[in-house]
């Protein structure tokens, strides 16, 4: 069964290039992002992991941990990090899960239950293992995105989505299309005009069901 928004992620024990731990223990009270790829030492994914390494300060600023997952071994991950750091120009301090048994890939519905890794496999054999999952401190899935192998992920958008999720959770609001930090937000329809005025102050009624306001403070 697919992992859906607001489902609790499975508390798997995982092996990484930085040791073994359970996913729930590793997340702790933080937000977390799990990003996956089909094989180490592949061109697009090397640029992506380099981009994640460059954003270390941004993840920390948001109280968010990041973890990679690949169906290669922990030893391969350690070797690959040299290439990642060369391309990204930054230390790759995040762990990468060694999912050679496909446990994580199948639990997160990135591969079908009957999937296996053939001898001499290529990235195409695990092509669907290219996803991003944002997980809240409650260990529930908040957002997921899946990409093909030939399109690099935009981690500026991942950051923007994380900002939106954290803002919505903290302020009980929603965010409109193309929202960025500092932009006006949407007042949920469940909040009455009276309560909205008390909580947010002035707001604009664009449509009966669309009210925009600035965030308090």
DADACOR-V54528 format. One record per backbone hydrogen bond with DSSP energy under -1.0 kcal/mol. NH is the residue of the N-H (numbers start at 1). CO is the residue of the C=O. If there is no record, write none. Layout:
nh	co
NH	CO
NH	CO
This chain:
nh	co
6	141
7	4
9	139
12	10
14	21
16	19
17	96
19	16
21	14
23	12
26	22
27	23
28	24
30	27
31	63
32	135
33	65
34	133
35	67
36	131
37	69
46	42
47	43
48	44
49	45
50	46
51	47
52	48
53	49
54	50
56	53
59	55
60	56
61	57
62	58
63	60
64	59
65	31
67	33
68	95
69	35
70	97
77	73
78	74
79	75
80	76
81	77
82	79
84	80
85	81
86	82
87	83
88	84
89	85
93	91
97	68
98	15
99	70
99	97
102	99
106	102
107	103
108	104
109	106
110	105
111	105
115	112
121	118
125	122
126	123
127	124
129	126
130	128
132	145
133	34
134	143
135	32
136	140
139	136
141	7
142	134
143	134
145	132
147	130
151	148
158	154
159	155
160	156
161	157
162	158
163	159
164	160
165	161
166	162
167	163
168	164
169	165
170	166
171	167
172	168
174	186
179	176
183	180
185	213
186	174
187	211
191	188
196	192
197	193
198	194
199	195
200	196
201	197
204	212
206	204
206	210
207	210
210	207
212	204
213	185
